[in-house]
Amino acid sequence: MSMFGRAKQRLSKFFQMLFRRQRSRIGIYGPPNAGKTTLANRIVRDCSGDAIGPVSEIPHETRRARRREDVVITGANGNTLVLDIVDTPGVTTKIDYHEFLEYGLEQDEAISRAREATEGVAEAMHWLREDIHGVIYVMDSTLDPFMQVNIMMVGIIESRNLPVVIVANKTDLPDAAPSRIKSAFPQHPVISVSGLEGTNMTELYDLMTEHFG
Amino acid sequence: MIQGVQIELISADRLSNLTSMEKIRTILDSVMLGNIVVLERGLTPDEQSKLVEVTMMEIRPGGFSGIEMETYPGKEAESGGIFSRIFGGKRPQGRMTVIGPAGQLKMLKIERDRLVAWASLTGR
């Protein structure tokens, strides 16, 4: 390659680095057992054919934030967006290892799970203040949306002016009432989804391209 | 010997003179002693986020297991958002907040403008 060619290539790389748009980092937040990892797995599988992490009926299965980079979201509207998806541990104000014993875990395992969960929640809260550009807030649509953790988290997200899409999850369950979530948070886009069955995911992707683009 | 729960009511004036971390330490130190803390004016969202983070760091298996915290949702959650349009874009003042040790404080009723709490004399 000529000297001119090499100089042109270096200059091109320099400008690419200088003007490269930082990818948005989207955090999936919500209380424990709202179905965050199931939803994250569904999004990542739909968009890259992979999964982000294991799921379990025992609370705090996700005890460390897990990130999947370069997830390409395409809405039915044709819009495309490249995101980093961060699946976070369920936000709570209390963790008692006795709760895990009820699921048949041994004491040592339960204590270790509780320790990891506390670190994970602290980390997730820290990330929300420092490193997250948008939030998918997941709620279990069979539960009361006015849980303190939901009120608090939506308040924190709003105070940081982060774009948010609220997901009323678990609509496959018979007592799901996503309309309660819609009327509790009318100021934000709310989408009814079953992360488990994959219903309404296209509409979710439309909203994501609209709000996180 | 009479047994009971100590309830600490902290005025808005007292909290306003403290930094965020001082507020969080004041609340957590009291709750970790088994007290129920009532804030005349609640914490800002940022302070709530830090309170959760610091609470997590204080949890010890077999010891302190966290906090129970409740604020009535109020008009913000019903209509125009937490910093709703009805406040003209201004942050509303925090609402009265009850914080206690997890397992010792339970909320029986949470309405728009009313909280009914129950406190046990002993934790788990």
HADDOCK unambig.tbl for C-alpha pairs under 7 A between the chains (distance, minus, plus):
assign (segid A and resid 93 and name CA) (segid B and resid 52 and name CA) 5.78 0.50 0.50
assign (segid A and resid 93 and name CA) (segid B and resid 66 and name CA) 5.78 0.50 0.50
assign (segid A and resid 93 and name CA) (segid B and resid 67 and name CA) 5.53 0.50 0.50
assign (segid A and resid 93 and name CA) (segid B and resid 68 and name CA) 6.59 0.50 0.50
assign (segid A and resid 94 and name CA) (segid B and resid 65 and name CA) 5.68 0.50 0.50
assign (segid A and resid 94 and name CA) (segid B and resid 66 and name CA) 4.03 0.50 0.50
assign (segid A and resid 94 and name CA) (segid B and resid 67 and name CA) 5.58 0.50 0.50
assign (segid A and resid 94 and name CA) (segid B and resid 102 and name CA) 6.26 0.50 0.50
assign (segid A and resid 95 and name CA) (segid B and resid 65 and name CA) 5.56 0.50 0.50
assign (segid A and resid 95 and name CA) (segid B and resid 66 and name CA) 6.26 0.50 0.50
assign (segid A and resid 96 and name CA) (segid B and resid 61 and name CA) 6.91 0.50 0.50
assign (segid A and resid 96 and name CA) (segid B and resid 65 and name CA) 5.30 0.50 0.50
assign (segid A and resid 97 and name CA) (segid B and resid 61 and name CA) 6.39 0.50 0.50
assign (segid A and resid 111 and name CA) (segid B and resid 61 and name CA) 6.14 0.50 0.50
assign (segid A and resid 118 and name CA) (segid B and resid 56 and name CA) 4.89 0.50 0.50
assign (segid A and resid 118 and name CA) (segid B and resid 57 and name CA) 6.70 0.50 0.50
assign (segid A and resid 119 and name CA) (segid B and resid 56 and name CA) 6.74 0.50 0.50
assign (segid A and resid 119 and name CA) (segid B and resid 57 and name CA) 6.95 0.50 0.50
assign (segid A and resid 121 and name CA) (segid B and resid 56 and name CA) 6.96 0.50 0.50
assign (segid A and resid 122 and name CA) (segid B and resid 53 and name CA) 4.29 0.50 0.50
assign (segid A and resid 122 and name CA) (segid B and resid 56 and name CA) 5.83 0.50 0.50
assign (segid A and resid 125 and name CA) (segid B and resid 49 and name CA) 6.20 0.50 0.50
assign (segid A and resid 125 and name CA) (segid B and resid 53 and name CA) 6.13 0.50 0.50
assign (segid A and resid 148 and name CA) (segid B and resid 70 and name CA) 5.91 0.50 0.50
assign (segid A and resid 151 and name CA) (segid B and resid 73 and name CA) 6.99 0.50 0.50
assign (segid A and resid 152 and name CA) (segid B and resid 45 and name CA) 6.93 0.50 0.50
assign (segid A and resid 155 and name CA) (segid B and resid 45 and name CA) 5.86 0.50 0.50
assign (segid A and resid 155 and name CA) (segid B and resid 82 and name CA) 5.68 0.50 0.50
assign (segid A and resid 156 and name CA) (segid B and resid 45 and name CA) 4.65 0.50 0.50
assign (segid A and resid 156 and name CA) (segid B and resid 46 and name CA) 6.25 0.50 0.50
assign (segid A and resid 156 and name CA) (segid B and resid 49 and name CA) 6.97 0.50 0.50
assign (segid A and resid 159 and name CA) (segid B and resid 45 and name CA) 6.55 0.50 0.50
assign (segid A and resid 184 and name CA) (segid B and resid 77 and name CA) 6.19 0.50 0.50
assign (segid A and resid 184 and name CA) (segid B and resid 78 and name CA) 5.77 0.50 0.50
assign (segid A and resid 185 and name CA) (segid B and resid 77 and name CA) 6.36 0.50 0.50
assign (segid A and resid 185 and name CA) (segid B and resid 78 and name CA) 6.90 0.50 0.50
assign (segid A and resid 186 and name CA) (segid B and resid 79 and name CA) 6.67 0.50 0.50
assign (segid A and resid 187 and name CA) (segid B and resid 80 and name CA) 5.88 0.50 0.50
assign (segid A and resid 187 and name CA) (segid B and resid 81 and name CA) 5.54 0.50 0.50
